[in-house]
Structures are given as C-alpha cells and as structure tokens.
Amino acid sequence: MSGRPGPAPDVISRSLKREFSRRQIVFRGSALSVIFRAHPDERYLVVACDPRAVGQRLTQLRDATQGTAVAAYPVFFTVYSGTDATVKNTLSQNGRVAISLQPLPGK
C-alpha cells in the first residue's frame, strides 16, 4: 500500500456512480478514449484495468491519406497518396495512462 491519502478501495466501489462499457471506449488514433460529461455529484475519476481483457490480442489497421493539388495548365487535378499498416498488440496492465479533462466548448 502507498501512503497516499484518499478513499479506501472498498469505499470507492460502494459509491460507484457509473462505468463505461467496452463499446464506449474506442481508439482515436493510437489512443484508447472515452468522451463523457461529468455529473455534479461525481467527485473522483477511477481508471482501472479489466482483468478479463489482459492477454487478449488486438489487431488494428491504421491508415493515412493525403491529397496534393497539382497544376498542369490548363488542367488542375489532385493526386492522392497514403499508407497503411497492421498493428498487433497484446492487452496488458502496464503502460502509460494520460487523462485529459476539458470543459465543453461554450460552457
């Protein structure tokens, strides 16, 4: 146990307000993310690993395209090019976790 102050794990689990399902957590680029609006009665954000997911393999196809305008008088056209790669990962409990909290625009 660390000496950090805060609610004990059993207190957090008894006061759990909501969880996000696997369908709500999606890849945006190479990062897993979930977008949600905090409720006034929510005070803590707890990020935990689902032990059932550890060891599962995940395969993604990542692609990128770009268009370049080309002028060959009297014709203008766009040349498209791109890349794609297959990325294979095994889900684990280690790694970096970055949390970004931002207000909604106009709020």
Secondary structure, DSSP 8 states (H G I E B T S, - for coil): -----S--HHHHHHT------TTT-EEETTEEE------TT---------TTTTT-EEEEEEEEEEEEEEEETTEEEEEEEEEEEEEEEE--S-S---------TT-
